[in-house]
Amino acid sequence: MLILIALVLGFIVGFLMQNHVDVALKYIQPIGVIFLNLLKFIVVPLVLLSIICGIINMKDVSKLGRLGIRTLLYFMLTTIFAVTLGLLLSTLLKNVFPIIEIPRDGNSIEVPHITLMDQIVNIFPKNMFEPLATSNMMQVIVIALFIGFAIVKVGEKAKPVSDVIVSLNEIVTKILSFIMALAPIGVFCMLCPAVAVNGPSVLGSYAVLIGVAYLCFVIHAVFVYASCVKVLGKMSPLMFFKEMIPAMLFAYSSDSSLATLPVSMKCTQKLGVPKDVGDFVLSLGATINMDGVAIYLGVTSVFIATCCGIDLSLQQYIAIAVSATIASIGTPGVPGGSLALMAMVFASAGIPIEGVAIVAGIDRIIDMARTTMSITGDASCAVVMARYEQKSEQKKD
């Protein structure tokens, strides 16, 4: 409730401070940055230790392998559905997109050449400590998996190390509770300057693009996540969304799936998801499951192509779908993380990459919703995986 109040106040005060942007940027925004920095500081040890503890608590390596495969399959299928939905719906509604001239000054935007093999290679760290220092979450997860598996395989001799890791995890959780007490203040101080700078134009100039993207998000949440929770997780979708409101509000205001991770963990525990299952699925999902990004890349690709008067071919649609799926897997879970890879998606389909600058102006408004989508998808997966793990355990008994 305090986060919700801070969210509303952030919008109201931001609109009132449009003539005092300097004040908002100099004195309010830094407090929000401090809060985000604290969250980023705790996320790496939280993910590392929670995954290791999850593996230690499971002890049964076959259970972990089963959970991992099912989780990856769930994430992959929902991401494919997400990018397909984004492309399909935006194509059906492309007649409402405006045709505008995108300025090109001859200076090409640097396009990151990221292939599928690059993504696979970059998953594996070449240094033990560099991923921890640079917050490379994919590599942090790999490190955690190796350490966790090794502790389980070594057995009794590794018990002293296991006890230390469990104790460190408890300490990190306590530090997290201190930081989360500042959440309402942090939410207000992050939103207020953003609204003060952009003003009402953030909802006006690109209302059509925002509307189509948000429509896709709602459809995906209602038809995919709700159906999976109901059919596969055997849980009421209303109960699911009700318990996830704190995490969804925090994701919308913080604009970071990684920063929302601690809140999501608490919400899924209230839904009855075992801590080891929830910690593993949510930590993995915060890094590789970005359904909101997949939808967004599909919608913006069609939007910019339409603005330029380009009729996309089937081959271009396939290129967008494939590159958007790859890009969504590697998107950093921080504000604006998808902009860096949008140029790659545009280039793969022959869409002018200068369009990235056009979309960047409203990226924050859409980013808040797509982050909310992504963490909700992670939670739905946790609920489904908890159900299947329960069934597997019952069969063993």
PyMOL commands that set and color helices and strands:
alter all, ss='L'
color gray80, all
select helices_A, chain A and resi 2-16+18-58+61-92+94-96+116-123+130-134+137-180+183-198+201-204+207-231+237-254+257-270+275-288+291-307+314-329+339-348+355-360+363-396
alter helices_A, ss='H'
color red, helices_A
deselect
rebuild
show_as cartoon
